[in-house]
Amino acid sequence: MKKIALMVSLSLGTICAANAASYPPAPDVGQLGTVITNPFKNAPLTAVIGLAGNTISDVSVKVHGKGANGIDIEYEVGPKSLLNNDGIPIWGMYASHRNKVTVSFVKDGKKYVEDYTIQTSGISNRYLDSRDNSDLMTVDVKKVSPEFKDSLYFVNSFTYTPDGTNLSWAAQKAPKKKGAQYPAVKTTGAMFFDMAPMNFVIDSQGEYRWWMEQDAIYDGFGIDAEQRGLMMGFNQTDKGSFTFTKGQRWGEFDMMGRFLVDQRLPHGYVDASHEAHYTSIDTVMLRVGKQNYRRDDGVMVNTVRDHIVEVDRLGNVQEVWDLTKILDPMRDDLLTSLDLGAVCLNVDMDSIGKKATAEPDADLGDIPGVGAGRNWAHVNSIWYDKNDDSIILSLRHQATVKIGRDKEVKWILSPNTGWGELSNKVLTPVDARGNKLNCEGARCEGTDFDWSYTQHTSWGNDKGTVTVFDNGDGRFHEQPAMPTMKYSRFVEYKVDPKNMTVQQLWEYGKEQGYDWYSPITSNTEYDARSNTMFSFSGSVFMFERGEPTIGKISEINYDTKEIEVEIDVLSNKDNQPHYRALKIYPDTLFSE
């Protein structure tokens, strides 16, 4: 019996070994290696065609459009991108589709052109609940001029989680000792700034062509603070990758779904959101809150959106801008005219039309108010000016401000009200001839010039101008008689720092009125390649009860002001805002 059992065991072992050896890997295809879909497990509409030990060059890719009118995506792949992916990176495919992809390359001095069929999986939203009216965000293409048919747009949006924002910094009181006085310690802050990411690329037909898996960097069902937050503040680097912030983290990823940098915030800082901006000296500017910040009255707080830290790629702090020391955190000229229905992404449908208060002894936390420990500044964008080593900041609740590395204010783009000792830094509006305009308070009479209110993305550019998404809440430091009288603008200013003047060069939005009004979020910038003002109005109709919020992608011809592109992205849950969108040029993604 032992002999028989031994023979059976050897036979089974031989069979298992043979079977194990007979299970082949995915075969090489054509002149190259294996095709693997979603190689980094974060972007299901990507793939890599492996090199299989081959050395190739002069690589170009064409992902064919679906159907007779589908949009082709074409790009070249540089040598570093080949090395980093150990193959040819493929992106821009359709979901749940057998995609046709054509690649050309040179191997051993000979040019090859090969067709591949690459199957992709579906894409899904994990955060569905009783509020959803669709699984993914739907896209309504209103207009695309023929010369813009190849355009691609990266949408940075979110979806509410079933459990809501269930994390926050707890408030606690400091211990009392006999004979000594210790003020209350309030941690407060903005940890509950938290939604599940929905990041994707659409083409001009409204088709999804890229998707980031929500699990790539977020877990809304757990209670790990480092897995929560809002993934936002995307900016494309000169290497084709994208920066981001997300609660207690910041980093950089590429369109293949590789996370190139994933760093925790520097010790002592919390609650990053809105912006991560690389400088020309290879550092990163982050908008954060300061942890355990002791105010002049002795109260300890976590501040809210009022510190800028500059870090290197390893996360080491290089510089800090404490805006509570540089500006006046007690200024409330705009704060007291805000509509409490939405202060950034803190949407409260029951407070629509109510105006904010700014009492010095109001509750601490992520609320509009004055003083450190409240949302007095709300920095939502950073732009680094290499010409004078300074930063331009959009402070939603204050103004657009330029500040040097010496922490001195260079200029302020705002009505000259409430600035106190900084009033001499407020720019003077002028016309095209340099003549001073007739401005009093928040109004400039008899002119098209207007200041920006609750603005986003005050960004500089190679033209030497500043483009701003002027959201328009609190315009003229007041609320209008009817909410439907509100409007947003895409506006361009020319600043003369020597004479301390500002000229309005270009605007669009007034004529669209409330139909394009975006009370929060949004972005705009001039696109030199298409000579358009590209904009994303991220919260159109957000206050309409029972309706999806529209994120409106638009490209406006700079010379004629004709609408070249208008595409609406509808939120999957009602009254749920989007953040930003970026225009994507495939030839910038893998060119290195």
Secondary structure, DSSP 8 states (H G I E B T S, - for coil): -HHHHHHHHHHHHHHHHHHHHH-------TTS--EEESTTSS-TTEEEEE-TT--EEEEEEEE--SSTT---EEEEE-HHHHHHHTEEEEE---TTSEEEEEEEEEETTEEEEEEEEEE------S---TTBS-SS-EEEEEEE-GGGTT-EEEEEEEE--TT-S-----------BTTB----EEEE-STT---EEEEEEEETTS-EEEE--GGGT--TTS--GGG-S--EEEEE-TTS-EEEEEBTEEEEE-TTS-EEEEEE--TTEE-B-S-EEE-TTS-EEEEEEETTEE-TTS-EEE--S-EEEEE-TT--EEEEEEHHHHS-TT--TTGGG-BTTEETTEE-GGGTT-B----TTS--SSSS-SSTTSSSS-EEEEEEETTTTEEEEEETTTEEEEEETTS-EEEEES-SSS-GGGGGGB-EEB-TT--B--EETTEETTSS----SS-EEEEE-TTS-EEEEE--TTGGGS--SSGGG---EEEEEEEETTTTEEEEEEEESGGGGGGG--SS--EEEEETTTTEEEEEEEEETTTSTTSEEEEEEEEEETTT--EEEEEEEEEEEET----EEEEE-GGGTS--
